Amino acid sequence: PLEDDVAPPSSTSSSTTTTTTLPDAVVTDLIATANRAIRVFDGLFLELMGGTDDRRAPGYWTSAQHAGRYEALLRASDSGGYDVVMLGSSLAVSGFDPAAFVELDGRSAFNAGLSGMSAEHLPMWLDSVLRLADPQMAVYALAPRDVQSFDRIEGSCIDGTTEWKWSEELRETAFDPIEAITGVRWEDLFFGDPAPHPGTAWYRESYDEFGGRLSHPPASPEEIQASIELHRWEGPFDVCPERLEVIAGNVARLKDDGLDVVIVFMPLSGGRVGMFEGGRDEIAGVLAAMEAAAVSGGADAVLDFSALLPDEQFRDLAHADGAGARVITTELAARLADLGL
């Protein structure tokens, strides 16, 4: 409870300035209380939302990876952010080595990929990335699985976002009063000091200051089998037209913000290629449809790295190991130089 002699908050607030005379200790307590409350909500999320079994809800907003990357971007924003951001799913997380890119290209770079990130979910993360990093270029990692058809929503083949948006609304509601008192954005309160997300310690042990992986441990046979089951399909690969439109929209959004946009079709292992009935020929057709979508959104370049790595440079069925990430990043820097980007 607030002391009686504490001045009430001002009726106006700003996203960058404190608008109250509340003691720092009180503000810290308020933030910590809001953090505890929203984590209880997150723990009850599935029950509150009717027992949905969506495997991603609300992992995006509570994952240590998201918290760590947000905190790193928040710290970097004070010194001007980054010239280049890498975007995408775990393929981007494992596939791009931003520290190596800095050495090869000279521009500052940050790997803002998130495991489990689909094209449909990217816009919710993009607002934070663009605000904090203020980049000039986005390197957007994609693969056929980004346009694979789903049957999670009746009458649609996209990867749904309803649960993620509900989780975001819960958190925004919890922090509205605290944001009004402190004048600080709710994301900064949730992921930044003085009440950092508990996952950030793990993140700092696993990733460097540029968001690059510090190690690429090989996956267990059980993990590889789980990956196969997760992405298995029967017959020809079914491309979702709606998901192509989502990709085009993401590219257009980045272009509207004034960024150069480079699409990278990430390497596919032999095991992944073998899941396509038509092998590389079928994959070429899928990638052609994806390229057309990216170009329609205004992409400046589309780079096909799908056959870049031998199988020994993957740590599992889908993700590059450390050596593979270095090859991908080296090729990226060279191709950007050739293109004058």
Disulfide bonds with the S-S distance in Angstrom:
Cys157-Cys240 1.97
